[in-house]
Amino acid sequence: MRTVSCAKTTVLTAVAVAASLAVAPGAAASPRTGSLGLPAYSDLVVDEAHHHVFVSGGGTSNGVVVTDFHGRVRKTIDRQYGASGLVLSGDGRTLYVALASGDAISAIDTTTLAETARYPTGSQTCPAHLARTGTLVWFGYGCEQSWNGGIGRLDTTATPPTVAIDQQGANVHFRHAPLVAAQSGDTGPLVAGQAELSQSAVYVYAVTAGKLDARASGAVAGSDLADLTLSPDGKTIYTASGSREAMEAFNSADLTRAGAYRTGQYPDSVAASPDGRYVAGGVRNPRDDVYVYKVGGVTPLSTLDVTDAGVLASRGLAWTADGERLFAITRPANGAEPTLRVLEYPADR
């Protein structure tokens, strides 16, 4: 690993380690290597209240790994069949897990790290991606690549909680489970996009009385969409698509362009900092794989090489609320087993 810019970088693998590896500006260090114990990677989410990071392994995994903010594994929550998408409740007390191989969404208590409920989504639905607006959990679902994908809704406040599928609108079709992202307020917006197609359509919805209200849509993200997210205020959509050489920004109101942040070839991850000041992106490249920009900036504040001979995993970036840590998931260039790395002060503040 090498630090290309002035950002201070700490790299930690998610195995028990005795101390952090702090890298001063311009210095180099040999990161420790290890594994989360997962066969592959699907999603990660940051729990600020408990200083935990949750990492899921996708359709071939049956667990969610819990680490601390230093990357040390604290627990693996098992019997989470095909654990894929992750999202926290508004109060942070519950982690929802999309079970792609279990046709359900599970609820995990973030204090006890024990499952408290499981909500079936229907036979052969394969829920894979999660987002939240208010108390509603939205899930992108769809098995294989048979154009049976859609958007579902879990109403967590109903008695009992209820699940509904086919919420995306009658004229919207997804080849498989769409990516979903949302501004967490009651009305959204919620954004959905089909990954890994030659033209990746993006759909924007408002949430009205618990239902999706279609707004803007278009094939603005290019092909091979790998990741999308929203700014904290919900006004800007950021995308990472393999056909482009930059993270791109679009106004969520009408999908007009709102800037671009160059990363080089094959961007596959994008994450907006919770304070709205920064946007980080990553590429499928064994060198210079993470770029951090100030929103609206022209040149990156830092360019980081975090993977050695590996590559950054798709959708593999997440910030802490204070912006002082950026978590990155890497994998071997010819393998799938993920490693969690902790980048300290990624914007060099």
Secondary structure as UniProt FT lines:
FT   STRAND          2..3
FT   STRAND          9..10
FT   STRAND          22..23
FT   TURN            25..26
FT   STRAND          43..47
FT   TURN            48..51
FT   STRAND          52..56
FT   TURN            59..60
FT   STRAND          63..68
FT   TURN            69..70
FT   STRAND          73..78
FT   TURN            81..82
FT   STRAND          83..88
FT   TURN            90..91
FT   STRAND          94..99
FT   TURN            100..103
FT   STRAND          104..109
FT   TURN            110..112
FT   STRAND          115..120
FT   TURN            123..124
FT   STRAND          127..133
FT   TURN            134..135
FT   STRAND          136..141
FT   TURN            144..145
FT   STRAND          149..155
FT   TURN            156..157
FT   STRAND          162..164
FT   TURN            170..171
FT   STRAND          179..182
FT   TURN            186..187
FT   STRAND          190..193
FT   STRAND          202..208
FT   TURN            209..210
FT   STRAND          211..218
FT   STRAND          225..230
FT   TURN            232..233
FT   STRAND          236..241
FT   TURN            242..243
FT   STRAND          246..251
FT   TURN            252..254
FT   STRAND          257..262
FT   STRAND          267..272
FT   TURN            274..275
FT   STRAND          278..283
FT   STRAND          290..294
FT   TURN            295..296
FT   STRAND          302..305
FT   TURN            308..309
FT   STRAND          311..319
FT   TURN            321..322
FT   STRAND          325..331
FT   TURN            333..334
FT   STRAND          339..344
FT   TURN            346..347
//
